[in-house]
C-alpha cells in the first residue's frame, strides 16, 4: 500500500554516508575583503581526548558541499556554520555529521569554513581556553574576525542562492544552522543581510553567544528562527538564547525556543543520553511544520498527497504500528466477504509488499481477467510481517497456490537491521506453513534494486543478487517453482530499467506486463 511506503519515506530518519569526497568551493575570487594581507595556510589538528579533528588558521573561506541522493532531494538547502571560538572549526562534530544528517532528510547542505583568528601555536584549543575566564576580553578580541566571518556567511548565502538551479534547490528555501560562534555568525548574517540575495529564509542558532550583536535590531523581514541551548551551558548562559527569542516575539516575528535542563555547551551531534540529544528531531519537526521538508516538485509517492494528508497518514501509520504491526487487518473486510472456494475453483494468492500491491493498481485488468487471483500485497512490509499475516491472508483463504514476492524491504531495513539468513528463515517458515495446508508455493526472485529513496545509506544491488541465489536454493530444497523476475527487468547498473520503472524500486505498467505471462505460466503449470 502506497500509504505505508510514504510513511517510510517521510518518517524514517536513517543517516546517509557520503561516499565521495566533497567539493570545496572558494567563496571569493582572490583575497577576501578585510583580510588581504593574510598569507598563512589552513592547518588541521587532532585532539584524541575529544576524538575531534579541527581546522585552524583559515584565511581563505570556503563552502564544502554535501549533496543528498537525487532520488530523495527535496529542494531545501542549509548552510552549516560550526563553532570553535573563532580559532577552530570542527571537521565532523557540528559540521560533516550535521551535513550528512541533513542529507538523510533530502536537504542539500553546505559547511561554511569561515575566516578565523590566526593562532600563535599549534594548540588552538589551549589558546581559546586561556581566555575563557574573561568573556568580555575574549569577545573584544573576537569582534573583528566575527565581522569578517559574518561577511563570509552573507557571501555563502549569496553563492547558494545564485547557484540554486545548479543544485536543484529553491531560492526561497535556503537557511542557516550555526553552533556557538557559528550561531553568532548565523544571526549576524540574518541581521546584516541587505538584500534578497544574501538573506537566509530561516535560521537556527544553537547555543548562541549574542554579546557582540546586542545592538542589532530585529529586521523588518526577519526570517523564522529555531533556537536551542542548555541551561547548564558552562560557557554561554542560556539567557543569550532566550533573549534572542524574546526579541523576535516582541517584534511579532516567528520563533521557536528549546532550552534543555542539561546538555552543556557543544552538544551538537553528540549523544549524551540526555533530552538535549533530541534537538535534531525538534528541528526536523520545525522544518516540517514550515513545509521545508516537502519536495518543491513532488514526484512519485509525494505527488499523490498534500503535506497535510501526509502528516495524517504518518500519524495513522504510527498509531497502527502500535496495535497491528503486521497489518493483519489490512484485508480483513475483503477476506470476510470471501466464500469458500467453489468446486474446481483454483484460488491463487499473491503475497508481498508494494510491488505486489501496485500490480493491481497498474494492471487492474490482469486481476479482473483472473477472478481467482487475490492480491494481498502490503506496501513497505518485510518478511516477518508477512509471516505473521500468512494465516489471515493466505491459509484462511484456502488457495491452491501462493505466489510469494518479498525480501527487498528487509534489506532496506524497514523494520530494522537484519540478515539475508533471517529473511530466508522467515520465507522458509511460510513455505512449511503452505505445505502443511496443501498450498503450492511459487517462489519469485526479488526484482532488481540499486537504491532505496527512503534509506539511501543501504546499497542493495549485491544483496539482492545474493538473496536470489538463496531463494533459488530454497526452491530447489523444497522442489518449488522458482520464477525469475529479476532478469527481465534489470539494467546495466543492477537496478530497474528506466523504461520499466515507476520509481527506482517499483515497476511501471510496462514492467508488470512483461512479468504477467511469466507468472501466469508458472501458475498454470502448478494448476495442471
DRENVEX-786070 format. One record per residue (C-alpha): residue number from 1; residue in one letter; z, x, y. Coordinates in nm, 3 decimals, always signed. Layout:
BEGIN
FIPA    nr   rest         Z         X         Y
FIPA   NUM      a         Z         X         Y
...
END
This chain:
BEGIN
FIPA    nr   rest         Z         X         Y
FIPA     1      x    +0.000    +0.000    +0.000
FIPA     2      x    -0.102    +0.143    +0.338
FIPA     3      x    +0.234    +0.043    +0.489
FIPA     4      x    +0.415    +0.294    +0.271
FIPA     5      x    +0.159    +0.566    +0.338
FIPA     6      x    +0.205    +0.510    +0.711
FIPA     7      x    +0.578    +0.541    +0.658
FIPA     8      x    +0.538    +0.882    +0.505
FIPA     9      x    +0.301    +0.993    +0.779
FIPA    10      x    +0.527    +0.877    +1.061
FIPA    11      x    +0.877    +0.941    +0.926
FIPA    12      x    +0.883    +1.247    +0.709
FIPA    13      x    +0.978    +1.548    +0.909
FIPA    14      x    +0.869    +1.839    +0.694
FIPA    15      x    +0.839    +2.187    +0.850
FIPA    16      x    +0.484    +2.329    +0.885
FIPA    17      x    +0.448    +2.702    +0.812
FIPA    18      x    +0.188    +2.870    +1.027
FIPA    19      x    -0.027    +3.086    +0.803
FIPA    20      x    -0.243    +3.267    +1.055
FIPA    21      x    -0.148    +3.499    +1.338
FIPA    22      x    -0.106    +3.308    +1.662
FIPA    23      x    -0.339    +3.362    +1.953
FIPA    24      x    -0.172    +3.523    +2.256
FIPA    25      x    -0.313    +3.410    +2.590
FIPA    26      x    -0.260    +3.612    +2.913
FIPA    27      x    -0.154    +3.379    +3.194
FIPA    28      x    -0.311    +3.583    +3.472
FIPA    29      x    -0.624    +3.785    +3.521
FIPA    30      x    -0.495    +4.124    +3.624
FIPA    31      x    -0.147    +4.165    +3.775
FIPA    32      x    +0.068    +3.859    +3.835
FIPA    33      x    +0.169    +3.792    +4.194
FIPA    34      x    +0.510    +3.934    +4.276
FIPA    35      x    +0.508    +4.198    +4.004
FIPA    36      x    +0.202    +4.401    +4.094
FIPA    37      x    +0.396    +4.729    +4.071
FIPA    38      x    +0.543    +4.658    +3.726
FIPA    39      x    +0.391    +4.911    +3.488
FIPA    40      x    +0.626    +4.906    +3.189
FIPA    41      x    +0.540    +4.781    +2.844
FIPA    42      x    +0.694    +4.498    +2.648
FIPA    43      x    +0.935    +4.607    +2.372
FIPA    44      x    +1.088    +4.446    +2.065
FIPA    45      x    +1.444    +4.479    +1.933
FIPA    46      x    +1.612    +4.352    +1.617
FIPA    47      x    +1.981    +4.263    +1.602
FIPA    48      x    +2.095    +4.235    +1.236
FIPA    49      x    +2.428    +4.076    +1.336
FIPA    50      x    +2.238    +3.779    +1.478
FIPA    51      x    +1.934    +3.808    +1.250
FIPA    52      x    +1.737    +3.793    +1.572
FIPA    53      x    +1.415    +3.956    +1.687
FIPA    54      x    +1.392    +3.978    +2.065
FIPA    55      x    +1.132    +4.079    +2.319
FIPA    56      x    +1.232    +4.254    +2.642
FIPA    57      x    +1.069    +4.426    +2.940
FIPA    58      x    +0.798    +4.161    +2.961
FIPA    59      x    +0.580    +4.239    +3.262
FIPA    60      x    +0.265    +4.053    +3.156
FIPA    61      x    +0.342    +3.684    +3.094
FIPA    62      x    +0.160    +3.512    +2.809
FIPA    63      x    +0.138    +3.192    +2.611
FIPA    64      x    +0.150    +3.203    +2.231
FIPA    65      x    -0.036    +2.909    +2.081
FIPA    66      x    +0.085    +2.719    +1.774
FIPA    67      x    -0.164    +2.458    +1.659
FIPA    68      x    -0.088    +2.171    +1.420
FIPA    69      x    -0.330    +2.092    +1.139
FIPA    70      x    -0.620    +1.895    +1.286
FIPA    71      x    -0.551    +1.615    +1.038
FIPA    72      x    -0.215    +1.532    +1.199
FIPA    73      x    -0.271    +1.642    +1.562
FIPA    74      x    -0.170    +1.360    +1.800
FIPA    75      x    -0.290    +1.491    +2.136
FIPA    76      x    +0.051    +1.584    +2.282
FIPA    77      x    +0.138    +1.938    +2.393
FIPA    78      x    +0.475    +2.105    +2.459
FIPA    79      x    +0.532    +2.440    +2.628
FIPA    80      x    +0.844    +2.603    +2.484
FIPA    81      x    +1.048    +2.833    +2.710
FIPA    82      x    +1.309    +3.035    +2.511
FIPA    83      x    +1.630    +3.165    +2.663
FIPA    84      x    +1.772    +3.515    +2.684
FIPA    85      x    +1.941    +3.569    +3.020
FIPA    86      x    +1.616    +3.681    +3.189
FIPA    87      x    +1.635    +4.006    +2.993
FIPA    88      x    +1.517    +3.896    +2.649
FIPA    89      x    +1.314    +3.625    +2.478
FIPA    90      x    +1.365    +3.533    +2.114
FIPA    91      x    +1.066    +3.552    +1.882
FIPA    92      x    +1.193    +3.298    +1.628
FIPA    93      x    +1.505    +3.111    +1.741
FIPA    94      x    +1.423    +2.886    +2.040
FIPA    95      x    +1.059    +2.995    +2.007
FIPA    96      x    +0.846    +3.009    +1.690
FIPA    97      x    +1.091    +2.798    +1.489
FIPA    98      x    +1.077    +2.523    +1.751
FIPA    99      x    +0.699    +2.550    +1.788
FIPA   100      x    +0.647    +2.511    +1.413
FIPA   101      x    +0.880    +2.211    +1.410
FIPA   102      x    +0.673    +2.055    +1.687
FIPA   103      x    +0.358    +2.130    +1.488
FIPA   104      x    +0.502    +1.934    +1.196
FIPA   105      x    +0.507    +1.631    +1.427
FIPA   106      x    +0.143    +1.682    +1.519
FIPA   107      x    +0.229    +1.836    +1.856
FIPA   108      x    +0.035    +2.133    +1.992
FIPA   109      x    +0.289    +2.395    +2.101
FIPA   110      x    +0.278    +2.699    +2.327
FIPA   111      x    +0.562    +2.953    +2.354
FIPA   112      x    +0.595    +3.087    +2.708
FIPA   113      x    +0.676    +3.458    +2.730
FIPA   114      x    +0.767    +3.476    +3.096
FIPA   115      x    +0.845    +3.780    +3.310
FIPA   116      x    +1.185    +3.942    +3.258
FIPA   117      x    +1.409    +4.189    +3.438
FIPA   118      x    +1.349    +4.545    +3.328
FIPA   119      x    +1.624    +4.673    +3.101
FIPA   120      x    +1.772    +5.013    +3.168
FIPA   121      x    +1.843    +5.073    +2.799
FIPA   122      x    +1.705    +4.966    +2.463
FIPA   123      x    +2.005    +4.740    +2.409
FIPA   124      x    +1.924    +4.436    +2.625
FIPA   125      x    +2.195    +4.212    +2.480
FIPA   126      x    +2.467    +4.456    +2.581
FIPA   127      x    +2.326    +4.464    +2.933
FIPA   128      x    +2.350    +4.085    +2.956
FIPA   129      x    +2.698    +4.077    +2.805
FIPA   130      x    +2.824    +4.332    +3.057
FIPA   131      x    +2.761    +4.083    +3.338
FIPA   132      x    +2.862    +3.759    +3.171
FIPA   133      x    +3.215    +3.773    +3.312
FIPA   134      x    +3.082    +3.743    +3.666
FIPA   135      x    +2.849    +3.445    +3.663
FIPA   136      x    +2.798    +3.447    +4.040
FIPA   137      x    +2.683    +3.809    +4.038
FIPA   138      x    +2.467    +3.750    +3.732
FIPA   139      x    +2.294    +3.451    +3.890
FIPA   140      x    +2.233    +3.653    +4.206
FIPA   141      x    +2.071    +3.936    +4.007
FIPA   142      x    +1.864    +3.688    +3.806
FIPA   143      x    +1.739    +3.480    +4.101
FIPA   144      x    +1.434    +3.696    +4.196
FIPA   145      x    +1.297    +3.714    +3.842
FIPA   146      x    +1.382    +3.347    +3.786
FIPA   147      x    +1.141    +3.263    +4.069
FIPA   148      x    +0.870    +3.472    +3.904
FIPA   149      x    +0.939    +3.308    +3.567
FIPA   150      x    +0.912    +2.961    +3.727
FIPA   151      x    +0.574    +3.067    +3.866
FIPA   152      x    +0.482    +3.156    +3.507
FIPA   153      x    +0.594    +2.810    +3.399
FIPA   154      x    +0.373    +2.645    +3.659
FIPA   155      x    +0.082    +2.865    +3.553
FIPA   156      x    +0.142    +2.774    +3.188
FIPA   157      x    +0.126    +2.400    +3.258
FIPA   158      x    -0.188    +2.455    +3.462
FIPA   159      x    -0.351    +2.657    +3.183
FIPA   160      x    -0.277    +2.398    +2.915
FIPA   161      x    -0.396    +2.110    +3.131
FIPA   162      x    -0.715    +2.290    +3.233
FIPA   163      x    -0.788    +2.358    +2.863
FIPA   164      x    -0.680    +2.015    +2.735
FIPA   165      x    -1.025    +1.928    +2.600
FIPA   166      x    -1.043    +2.257    +2.413
FIPA   167      x    -0.714    +2.178    +2.237
FIPA   168      x    -0.791    +1.806    +2.190
FIPA   169      x    -0.483    +1.707    +2.385
FIPA   170      x    -0.434    +1.451    +2.659
FIPA   171      x    -0.395    +1.597    +3.012
FIPA   172      x    -0.131    +1.326    +3.066
FIPA   173      x    +0.081    +1.432    +2.767
FIPA   174      x    +0.189    +1.789    +2.849
FIPA   175      x    +0.562    +1.859    +2.850
FIPA   176      x    +0.808    +2.148    +2.865
FIPA   177      x    +1.106    +2.223    +2.643
FIPA   178      x    +1.340    +2.502    +2.752
FIPA   179      x    +1.661    +2.663    +2.635
FIPA   180      x    +1.927    +2.825    +2.858
FIPA   181      x    +1.731    +3.046    +3.101
FIPA   182      x    +1.419    +2.877    +2.964
FIPA   183      x    +1.575    +2.541    +3.054
FIPA   184      x    +1.621    +2.663    +3.411
FIPA   185      x    +1.255    +2.768    +3.416
FIPA   186      x    +1.160    +2.427    +3.279
FIPA   187      x    +1.346    +2.248    +3.557
FIPA   188      x    +1.219    +2.496    +3.816
FIPA   189      x    +0.866    +2.406    +3.704
FIPA   190      x    +0.947    +2.036    +3.746
FIPA   191      x    +1.099    +2.086    +4.091
FIPA   192      x    +0.831    +2.317    +4.228
FIPA   193      x    +0.516    +2.162    +4.087
FIPA   194      x    +0.296    +2.087    +4.384
FIPA   195      x    +0.004    +1.906    +4.228
FIPA   196      x    -0.101    +1.704    +3.927
FIPA   197      x    -0.239    +2.014    +3.757
FIPA   198      x    +0.085    +2.214    +3.724
FIPA   199      x    +0.332    +1.926    +3.691
FIPA   200      x    +0.476    +1.857    +3.342
FIPA   201      x    +0.455    +1.496    +3.222
FIPA   202      x    +0.800    +1.523    +3.064
FIPA   203      x    +1.068    +1.789    +3.032
FIPA   204      x    +1.360    +1.874    +2.805
FIPA   205      x    +1.616    +2.125    +2.939
FIPA   206      x    +1.861    +2.225    +2.663
FIPA   207      x    +2.193    +2.387    +2.769
FIPA   208      x    +2.073    +2.434    +3.124
FIPA   209      x    +2.209    +2.663    +3.397
FIPA   210      x    +2.142    +2.479    +3.723
FIPA   211      x    +2.319    +2.720    +3.963
FIPA   212      x    +2.007    +2.872    +4.119
FIPA   213      x    +1.840    +2.530    +4.151
FIPA   214      x    +2.128    +2.340    +4.316
FIPA   215      x    +1.942    +2.287    +4.640
FIPA   216      x    +1.630    +2.146    +4.479
FIPA   217      x    +1.555    +1.777    +4.537
FIPA   218      x    +1.450    +1.528    +4.272
FIPA   219      x    +1.072    +1.495    +4.312
FIPA   220      x    +0.930    +1.159    +4.409
FIPA   221      x    +0.714    +1.172    +4.099
FIPA   222      x    +0.985    +1.322    +3.877
FIPA   223      x    +0.897    +1.312    +3.505
FIPA   224      x    +1.128    +1.169    +3.235
FIPA   225      x    +1.397    +1.412    +3.117
FIPA   226      x    +1.566    +1.468    +2.783
FIPA   227      x    +1.885    +1.671    +2.839
FIPA   228      x    +2.122    +1.816    +2.580
FIPA   229      x    +2.420    +2.052    +2.574
FIPA   230      x    +2.755    +2.112    +2.402
FIPA   231      x    +3.096    +2.055    +2.562
FIPA   232      x    +3.228    +2.378    +2.416
FIPA   233      x    +2.946    +2.592    +2.558
FIPA   234      x    +3.117    +2.922    +2.627
FIPA   235      x    +2.856    +3.045    +2.877
FIPA   236      x    +2.737    +2.746    +3.078
FIPA   237      x    +2.954    +2.439    +3.140
FIPA   238      x    +2.805    +2.115    +3.011
FIPA   239      x    +2.853    +1.973    +3.360
FIPA   240      x    +2.532    +2.155    +3.459
FIPA   241      x    +2.351    +1.914    +3.226
FIPA   242      x    +2.548    +1.606    +3.324
FIPA   243      x    +2.499    +1.683    +3.695
FIPA   244      x    +2.124    +1.702    +3.641
FIPA   245      x    +2.133    +1.370    +3.456
FIPA   246      x    +2.330    +1.206    +3.736
FIPA   247      x    +2.086    +1.332    +3.998
FIPA   248      x    +1.793    +1.181    +3.806
FIPA   249      x    +1.969    +0.848    +3.752
FIPA   250      x    +2.083    +0.832    +4.115
FIPA   251      x    +1.719    +0.879    +4.218
FIPA   252      x    +1.629    +0.595    +3.975
FIPA   253      x    +1.429    +0.826    +3.752
FIPA   254      x    +1.411    +0.821    +3.373
FIPA   255      x    +1.657    +1.045    +3.185
FIPA   256      x    +1.843    +1.064    +2.856
FIPA   257      x    +2.154    +1.279    +2.802
FIPA   258      x    +2.315    +1.402    +2.478
FIPA   259      x    +2.630    +1.613    +2.510
FIPA   260      x    +2.790    +1.713    +2.182
FIPA   261      x    +3.157    +1.796    +2.145
FIPA   262      x    +3.078    +2.116    +1.955
FIPA   263      x    +2.774    +2.336    +1.924
FIPA   264      x    +2.840    +2.624    +2.159
FIPA   265      x    +2.569    +2.796    +2.358
FIPA   266      x    +2.233    +2.860    +2.198
FIPA   267      x    +2.240    +2.605    +1.915
FIPA   268      x    +1.859    +2.574    +1.936
FIPA   269      x    +1.712    +2.578    +1.586
FIPA   270      x    +2.033    +2.699    +1.421
FIPA   271      x    +2.203    +2.492    +1.153
FIPA   272      x    +2.579    +2.489    +1.205
FIPA   273      x    +2.661    +2.172    +1.009
FIPA   274      x    +2.761    +2.003    +1.331
FIPA   275      x    +2.631    +1.689    +1.504
FIPA   276      x    +2.456    +1.920    +1.754
FIPA   277      x    +2.221    +2.012    +1.469
FIPA   278      x    +2.062    +1.668    +1.515
FIPA   279      x    +1.945    +1.717    +1.874
FIPA   280      x    +1.588    +1.761    +1.749
FIPA   281      x    +1.600    +1.422    +1.579
FIPA   282      x    +1.721    +1.268    +1.904
FIPA   283      x    +1.443    +1.449    +2.093
FIPA   284      x    +1.193    +1.315    +1.841
FIPA   285      x    +1.329    +0.962    +1.891
FIPA   286      x    +1.291    +1.005    +2.267
FIPA   287      x    +0.933    +1.128    +2.236
FIPA   288      x    +0.854    +0.837    +2.006
FIPA   289      x    +1.012    +0.588    +2.246
FIPA   290      x    +0.779    +0.705    +2.522
FIPA   291      x    +0.474    +0.690    +2.296
FIPA   292      x    +0.414    +1.066    +2.289
FIPA   293      x    +0.424    +1.079    +1.908
FIPA   294      x    +0.149    +0.821    +1.872
FIPA   295      x    -0.205    +0.964    +1.846
FIPA   296      x    -0.413    +0.949    +2.160
FIPA   297      x    -0.708    +0.835    +1.947
FIPA   298      x    -0.559    +0.664    +1.641
FIPA   299      x    -0.760    +0.716    +1.324
FIPA   300      x    -0.715    +0.637    +0.957
FIPA   301      x    -0.378    +0.477    +0.890
FIPA   302      x    -0.276    +0.488    +1.256
FIPA   303      x    -0.579    +0.280    +1.358
FIPA   304      x    -0.451    -0.022    +1.164
FIPA   305      x    -0.128    -0.053    +1.364
FIPA   306      x    +0.016    -0.061    +1.712
FIPA   307      x    +0.315    +0.167    +1.782
FIPA   308      x    +0.541    -0.141    +1.780
FIPA   309      x    +0.411    -0.253    +1.442
FIPA   310      x    +0.456    +0.097    +1.306
FIPA   311      x    +0.820    +0.106    +1.418
FIPA   312      x    +0.888    -0.226    +1.246
FIPA   313      x    +0.718    -0.110    +0.929
FIPA   314      x    +0.917    +0.211    +0.942
FIPA   315      x    +1.244    +0.019    +0.969
FIPA   316      x    +1.145    -0.228    +0.699
FIPA   317      x    +1.047    +0.056    +0.468
FIPA   318      x    +1.373    +0.243    +0.530
FIPA   319      x    +1.568    -0.073    +0.452
FIPA   320      x    +1.369    -0.138    +0.135
FIPA   321      x    +1.417    +0.213    +0.003
FIPA   322      x    +1.791    +0.147    +0.003
FIPA   323      x    +1.761    -0.165    -0.214
FIPA   324      x    +1.437    -0.127    -0.416
FIPA   325      x    +1.347    +0.242    -0.432
FIPA   326      x    +1.071    +0.195    -0.689
FIPA   327      x    +0.937    -0.119    -0.516
FIPA   328      x    +0.969    -0.322    -0.836
FIPA   329      x    +0.942    -0.637    -0.623
FIPA   330      x    +0.610    -0.542    -0.465
FIPA   331      x    +0.413    -0.759    -0.710
FIPA   332      x    +0.696    -0.986    -0.820
FIPA   333      x    +0.538    -1.304    -0.682
FIPA   334      x    +0.195    -1.230    -0.828
FIPA   335      x    +0.346    -1.135    -1.162
FIPA   336      x    +0.549    -1.456    -1.180
FIPA   337      x    +0.232    -1.664    -1.144
FIPA   338      x    +0.055    -1.490    -1.432
FIPA   339      x    +0.043    -1.681    -1.756
FIPA   340      x    +0.044    -1.506    -2.091
FIPA   341      x    -0.298    -1.365    -2.183
FIPA   342      x    -0.524    -1.622    -2.342
FIPA   343      x    -0.668    -1.573    -2.686
FIPA   344      x    -0.923    -1.291    -2.675
FIPA   345      x    -0.826    -1.208    -2.316
FIPA   346      x    -0.808    -0.832    -2.284
FIPA   347      x    -0.594    -0.769    -1.979
FIPA   348      x    -0.617    -0.430    -1.803
FIPA   349      x    -0.358    -0.300    -1.556
FIPA   350      x    -0.445    -0.028    -1.304
FIPA   351      x    -0.121    +0.158    -1.225
FIPA   352      x    -0.095    +0.415    -0.949
FIPA   353      x    -0.039    +0.477    -0.581
FIPA   354      x    -0.259    +0.419    -0.273
FIPA   355      x    -0.572    +0.544    -0.446
FIPA   356      x    -0.537    +0.257    -0.692
FIPA   357      x    -0.418    +0.006    -0.432
FIPA   358      x    -0.705    +0.091    -0.196
FIPA   359      x    -0.959    +0.043    -0.473
FIPA   360      x    -0.927    -0.333    -0.444
FIPA   361      x    -0.948    -0.309    -0.065
FIPA   362      x    -1.267    -0.102    -0.054
FIPA   363      x    -1.437    -0.254    -0.357
FIPA   364      x    -1.299    -0.608    -0.397
FIPA   365      x    -1.600    -0.725    -0.596
FIPA   366      x    -1.513    -0.481    -0.876
FIPA   367      x    -1.189    -0.666    -0.943
FIPA   368      x    -1.342    -1.008    -0.867
FIPA   369      x    -1.612    -0.948    -1.129
FIPA   370      x    -1.349    -0.839    -1.380
FIPA   371      x    -1.080    -1.106    -1.353
FIPA   372      x    -0.886    -0.945    -1.636
FIPA   373      x    -0.831    -0.632    -1.419
FIPA   374      x    -0.494    -0.630    -1.243
FIPA   375      x    -0.436    -0.383    -0.958
FIPA   376      x    -0.076    -0.262    -0.941
FIPA   377      x    -0.106    +0.029    -0.701
FIPA   378      x    +0.172    +0.101    -0.453
FIPA   379      x    +0.094    +0.338    -0.169
FIPA   380      x    +0.299    +0.655    -0.143
FIPA   381      x    +0.450    +0.626    -0.490
FIPA   382      x    +0.546    +0.912    -0.716
FIPA   383      x    +0.568    +0.926    -1.095
FIPA   384      x    +0.944    +0.850    -1.120
FIPA   385      x    +0.892    +0.536    -0.912
FIPA   386      x    +0.601    +0.425    -1.130
FIPA   387      x    +0.810    +0.490    -1.441
FIPA   388      x    +1.087    +0.268    -1.305
FIPA   389      x    +0.849    -0.021    -1.241
FIPA   390      x    +0.647    +0.028    -1.560
FIPA   391      x    +0.826    -0.264    -1.727
FIPA   392      x    +0.770    -0.512    -1.441
FIPA   393      x    +0.413    -0.414    -1.356
FIPA   394      x    +0.275    -0.315    -1.696
FIPA   395      x    +0.475    -0.411    -2.007
FIPA   396      x    +0.573    -0.761    -1.892
FIPA   397      x    +0.209    -0.844    -1.812
FIPA   398      x    +0.111    -0.784    -2.178
FIPA   399      x    -0.209    -0.588    -2.113
FIPA   400      x    -0.431    -0.436    -2.376
FIPA   401      x    -0.498    -0.130    -2.161
FIPA   402      x    -0.328    +0.050    -1.875
FIPA   403      x    -0.532    +0.282    -1.652
FIPA   404      x    -0.297    +0.539    -1.501
FIPA   405      x    -0.367    +0.749    -1.191
FIPA   406      x    -0.088    +0.936    -1.016
FIPA   407      x    +0.099    +1.259    -0.956
FIPA   408      x    -0.052    +1.375    -0.629
FIPA   409      x    +0.224    +1.216    -0.422
FIPA   410      x    +0.478    +1.407    -0.633
FIPA   411      x    +0.306    +1.729    -0.529
FIPA   412      x    +0.316    +1.604    -0.169
FIPA   413      x    +0.695    +1.575    -0.212
FIPA   414      x    +0.701    +1.210    -0.109
FIPA   415      x    +1.031    +1.167    -0.292
FIPA   416      x    +1.143    +1.528    -0.261
FIPA   417      x    +1.058    +1.862    -0.421
FIPA   418      x    +0.958    +1.850    -0.786
FIPA   419      x    +0.767    +2.045    -1.051
FIPA   420      x    +0.447    +1.982    -1.243
FIPA   421      x    +0.653    +1.976    -1.561
FIPA   422      x    +0.870    +1.695    -1.420
FIPA   423      x    +0.559    +1.495    -1.328
FIPA   424      x    +0.416    +1.533    -1.679
FIPA   425      x    +0.752    +1.437    -1.830
FIPA   426      x    +0.752    +1.110    -1.634
FIPA   427      x    +0.395    +1.035    -1.737
FIPA   428      x    +0.475    +1.113    -2.099
FIPA   429      x    +0.760    +0.862    -2.084
FIPA   430      x    +0.512    +0.598    -1.964
FIPA   431      x    +0.277    +0.687    -2.250
FIPA   432      x    +0.557    +0.640    -2.504
FIPA   433      x    +0.652    +0.305    -2.349
FIPA   434      x    +0.291    +0.193    -2.367
FIPA   435      x    +0.260    +0.299    -2.731
FIPA   436      x    +0.582    +0.115    -2.816
FIPA   437      x    +0.425    -0.205    -2.683
FIPA   438      x    +0.078    -0.151    -2.832
FIPA   439      x    -0.083    -0.084    -2.494
FIPA   440      x    -0.375    +0.156    -2.487
FIPA   441      x    -0.331    +0.430    -2.223
FIPA   442      x    -0.619    +0.575    -2.022
FIPA   443      x    -0.516    +0.899    -1.853
FIPA   444      x    -0.702    +0.964    -1.529
FIPA   445      x    -0.711    +1.309    -1.380
FIPA   446      x    -0.587    +1.337    -1.026
FIPA   447      x    -0.857    +1.327    -0.761
FIPA   448      x    -0.924    +1.642    -0.557
FIPA   449      x    -0.694    +1.708    -0.262
FIPA   450      x    -0.659    +2.020    -0.049
FIPA   451      x    -0.429    +1.886    +0.223
FIPA   452      x    -0.170    +1.617    +0.288
FIPA   453      x    -0.180    +1.500    +0.651
FIPA   454      x    +0.181    +1.381    +0.632
FIPA   455      x    +0.309    +1.706    +0.477
FIPA   456      x    +0.083    +1.994    +0.585
FIPA   457      x    +0.314    +2.265    +0.452
FIPA   458      x    +0.210    +2.178    +0.096
FIPA   459      x    -0.109    +2.341    -0.030
FIPA   460      x    -0.206    +2.113    -0.320
FIPA   461      x    -0.552    +2.226    -0.433
FIPA   462      x    -0.450    +2.464    -0.711
FIPA   463      x    -0.155    +2.248    -0.816
FIPA   464      x    -0.391    +1.952    -0.863
FIPA   465      x    -0.615    +2.165    -1.086
FIPA   466      x    -0.317    +2.280    -1.294
FIPA   467      x    -0.177    +1.927    -1.319
FIPA   468      x    -0.510    +1.802    -1.451
FIPA   469      x    -0.505    +2.069    -1.721
FIPA   470      x    -0.159    +1.948    -1.821
FIPA   471      x    -0.278    +1.584    -1.816
FIPA   472      x    -0.569    +1.677    -2.044
FIPA   473      x    -0.330    +1.849    -2.285
FIPA   474      x    -0.107    +1.541    -2.280
FIPA   475      x    -0.403    +1.316    -2.352
FIPA   476      x    -0.502    +1.537    -2.646
FIPA   477      x    -0.146    +1.536    -2.778
FIPA   478      x    -0.137    +1.156    -2.799
FIPA   479      x    -0.508    +1.102    -2.869
FIPA   480      x    -0.564    +0.922    -2.540
FIPA   481      x    -0.878    +0.866    -2.339
FIPA   482      x    -0.896    +1.118    -2.054
FIPA   483      x    -1.103    +1.015    -1.753
FIPA   484      x    -1.220    +1.293    -1.521
FIPA   485      x    -1.206    +1.150    -1.167
FIPA   486      x    -1.188    +1.500    -1.016
FIPA   487      x    -1.533    +1.647    -1.080
FIPA   488      x    -1.746    +1.366    -0.930
FIPA   489      x    -1.557    +1.376    -0.600
FIPA   490      x    -1.475    +1.743    -0.540
FIPA   491      x    -1.633    +1.958    -0.269
FIPA   492      x    -1.656    +2.336    -0.234
FIPA   493      x    -1.306    +2.359    -0.083
FIPA   494      x    -1.139    +2.173    -0.373
FIPA   495      x    -1.096    +1.862    -0.160
FIPA   496      x    -1.271    +1.526    -0.142
FIPA   497      x    -1.635    +1.541    -0.037
FIPA   498      x    -1.668    +1.435    +0.326
FIPA   499      x    -1.918    +1.164    +0.246
FIPA   500      x    -1.684    +1.018    -0.019
FIPA   501      x    -1.356    +1.014    +0.173
FIPA   502      x    -1.178    +0.763    +0.392
FIPA   503      x    -0.947    +1.050    +0.488
FIPA   504      x    -0.865    +1.385    +0.320
FIPA   505      x    -0.662    +1.212    +0.046
FIPA   506      x    -0.836    +0.878    -0.019
FIPA   507      x    -1.187    +0.790    -0.138
FIPA   508      x    -1.401    +0.551    +0.064
FIPA   509      x    -1.609    +0.268    -0.080
FIPA   510      x    -1.885    +0.508    -0.189
FIPA   511      x    -1.629    +0.719    -0.374
FIPA   512      x    -1.495    +0.419    -0.563
FIPA   513      x    -1.848    +0.303    -0.650
FIPA   514      x    -1.903    +0.641    -0.816
FIPA   515      x    -1.584    +0.603    -1.021
FIPA   516      x    -1.635    +0.241    -1.127
FIPA   517      x    -1.893    +0.291    -1.406
FIPA   518      x    -1.685    +0.580    -1.540
FIPA   519      x    -1.364    +0.383    -1.563
FIPA   520      x    -1.545    +0.073    -1.691
FIPA   521      x    -1.696    +0.271    -1.977
FIPA   522      x    -1.353    +0.413    -2.066
FIPA   523      x    -1.204    +0.062    -2.065
FIPA   524      x    -1.487    -0.086    -2.271
FIPA   525      x    -1.452    +0.191    -2.527
FIPA   526      x    -1.085    +0.102    -2.565
FIPA   527      x    -1.153    -0.273    -2.593
FIPA   528      x    -1.416    -0.246    -2.868
END
